[in-house]
């Protein structure tokens, strides 16, 4: 039975997503408040007894200056992945939602491994096209992540799996006097300043301050901001989210100074300790490149995360159901033009600052 989430059922829905093995913070009520520039609707499927057995939270956004909308379901759907009936019901509901909103496409990037050929073929049978070619953050969500399985383990057992040099660097940071604290919004400006420095150093465009402010206001106890201090100076920071049986490392930032005291190693350890304390199953380091050649500029990120003893996880990729091919071509053409212009402006701005 397909239905759409009503305001009086928010608690029931959040409990379902929190408790389901495929539940993800991107499918949660609290995350919808972070993405306040998007509209948000949820498709639900119940069994014959009225219990929730599947859901798909969809973000909805109008294309600027054009009459169409994009539907995007980050890390959805939430369901038992071998239940094809529930999947078909969710997609039926999504098609109705797309028609209602005059959407040109529906995109989703499920938390499902790339070797699940049964699920991939089921999605294709429903008209979805799979985009899984790129290896360097081409999708909306990363297709390759690094995950640490910590189910039933204590701190000593988890740390014993770290590379010896990583254990040394964590202890070095402590010996050098690095202090890591869980901070509130009073330190958000410090974190954001470090994020700007990191973006300029690593050449990525940072989100505005208001986005991080809204994240802290909306996520409540699900989110923590960790800050590393050296001689009382903030030198690194990270945002992490606990939801269900996982903790995700979401954003990291660091100063160009004091890198020799290894604050990022200690930050990761403190976030992993949070996951252990919450009896989580997974600590998720989030995105890495799928190109594991050592001359890849992103190899250092992979190497850093790999040293904590986890494993590379490849998701199946980004699925798209296109309802209006001509609108899609126009939107993608305009988006390419905008991205090129933004990249040029970003390089010019950085050149002027240097």
Buried (B, 14 or more C-beta within 10 A) or exposed (E): EBEBBEEEBEEEBBEBBBEBEBBBBBBBBBBBBBBEEBBBBBBBBBEEEEEBBBBBBBBBBBBEEEEBBBBBBBBBBBBEBEBBEBBBBBBBBBBEBBEEBEBBBBBBBBBBEBEBEEBBEBBEEBBBEBBBEBBBBBBEBBBBBBBBBBEEBEEEEBBEBBEEEBBEBBBBBBEBEBBBBEBEEEBBEBBBBBBEBBBBEEEEEBEEBEBBBBBBEBBEEBBBBBBBBBEEEBBBBBBBBBBBBBBBBBBBBBBEEBEEBBBBBBBBBBBBBBBBEEEBBBBBBBBBBBBBEEEBEBBEBBEBBBBBBBEBBBBBBBBBBBBBEEBBEBBEEBEEEEEEEEEEEBEEEEEEEE
